[in-house]
Structure formats: C-alpha cells, structure tokens
C-alpha cells in the first residue's frame, strides 16, 4: 500500500485538489496517500479515529493509517503536518507552530468557508499515471 500517512480531502474543492497536486511532486518518497472525504476509505478511517464521517468541511490527515493509526489531524494541524514532512524549504512551516493553534485554525476556517466562492467547485481530475497507486477509492 502506498503512503504511510493518508490525506483525506474534499474532492469537489478546487483549492483542496490544488493542495493534493502541490504535495504529489514534492513527495518523491511517496509518504502520503490520498482519498476523497466522501469515499468509503474516509468513512472507515474517520469512524476508527472517533470523527464524524458526515463532516466533510476540512482536510484530515491520518498518520500511520495503514498501521492502524487512530489519530486524525484536522485543519491547520493537518496542513502543517504535511508540509513539515515534505522537507526542504517546506520545513520552515514549523515556525507556524509558535502561533496559537486557535489563531491558525481561525485563519483556516475563514479560508475554508470561502473556498468554493474563491476557487470554485469541480470534480477532481484523474491523477497522472505515476501517482495513481497513491489514491484510494478510485
């Protein structure tokens, strides 16, 4: 199975799909796998982590998902987790950890609330062939 960590994303959100497309080429070790929030994989993992699978309004990262991880990172914590693990200059986001989590989450929520108006909706595009095995649920 590809990826140690699973990123659950809104498959209809252009911004969310853009985040996935940003991560893929910057993750040559393939440490992240991806699944849409509306899919069966997301439902099963969110329930395992004690999260509501009907709440589809945030990015979620399940670290060590294939090994039975039960922790679900959401909102700014999820984004920071991904960027830190990409390495290189993206590790500088660690500095964001000095900011209070409620402040980061407030900024995330504001962007999330406006994401469809600012970026639109569309069905996510099929991944390039070299990335297909990293996508679960189709």
Buried (B, 14 or more C-beta within 10 A) or exposed (E): EBBBBBBBBBBBBBBBBEBBBBBBEBBEEEBBBBBBBBBEBBBEBBEBBEBEBEEBEBBBBBBEBEEEBEEBBBBBBBBBBBBBBBEEEBEEBEEBEEEEEEEBBEEBBEBBEEBBEEBEEEEBEEBEEEBEEBBBBE
